[in-house]
Amino acid sequence: MDIQASKIEVVKMILDLEDSKVIDKIRKLIIKEKKDFYDDLSEDEKLEIKYGLEQLEKGKKTSWEEIYKKIS
């Protein structure tokens, strides 16, 4: 069975449910399974992002053209 057919089957099963507790468990499971790429970053990568955001807040930014000149 392909993924789209499986999704449709699951949706049909959910629509047939009458138990709100089961529906809530399914909802929580889906929310839990959604991963944010940020969670998979190393601490160093997270610190770099934080530093970059702090620099932006201070108005310190570099255009793509400036970066490109430096690397080419």
PERAZI-V312033 format. One record per pair of residues at least 4 apart in sequence whose C-alpha atoms are under 6 Angstrom apart, sorted by sequence separation. I is the first residue (numbers start at 1). J is the second residue. D is the distance in Angstrom with one decimal. If there is no record, write none. Layout:
<<I J D> <I J D>>
This chain:
<<41 45 5.9> <56 60 5.2> <64 68 6.0> <68 72 6.0> <55 60 5.1> <56 61 5.8>>
